[in-house]
Amino acid sequence: MIEFILNLFKPKEKVQFLGILGEQNTQNVYDFEEVVAKASQPIWEEKLQDKWRTFLSQFQFQSSACVAFTIAKLAQILYFLNTGRKVKFSPGWIYKQRTPKVEGMWIDNAVNIAGGGLPTEELYPSEGLNEQQINNLKDVPYANGIAKEFAISTNWVNLPLDFDTVASTIQATRKGIMLWFEFGGGGEWFGNAYPSIRGKKVPYRHSVCAGDFILFKGKQYIIIEDSADVSSSLGHLKLISREFFDERCLLA
């Protein structure tokens, strides 16, 4: 797995990372086969937009905090599963504590920080801030005790890069899934509710959260919640097709 991750970060051309660095170690990572012997087949149901399972949008603006935003969205989904309420958690809390203080962060670093707890976005606002503004967020010592109430597990599962497995895992667990994508310009991703292959160059790499899967107008999609682009016809949502997933997904 380590070799696989390292190979991801040997790009053929200059890459603009929107916040993903890889992972520091694998002690809390479990291969899918260790956890689930065989995935059940997902049940694809035609759903109109008002029946999609979606969550509260959080916009990272001009920062490289997409991993932190993804973890915060995963925490939002976990909280919803436990309480039935949708509450935003602070990506800035995670990103501000990262080490090293470079643009972007490691998965394990983000998960371990969130494992110690994270406050709500209302308590520690960080949406819409640029890189410098997030880095300059003030410490809020009294938030530490509150943050511990919302700690998440530091264990995570490495899924095979398989469209149906991602869908069936959401179906079985109802949890969110971190997905990494590479993509090109020219409207392949930004401003596009239906990311599509438009060329061979892939100068961007980005972490997002998958929250649901659907059959829409006869086509299968995984719904992702994007923190870097809210300009498409679906706002912060994008519908990932099987074709785009197979060509552009790097990690699940």
Disulfide bonds with the S-S distance in Angstrom:
none
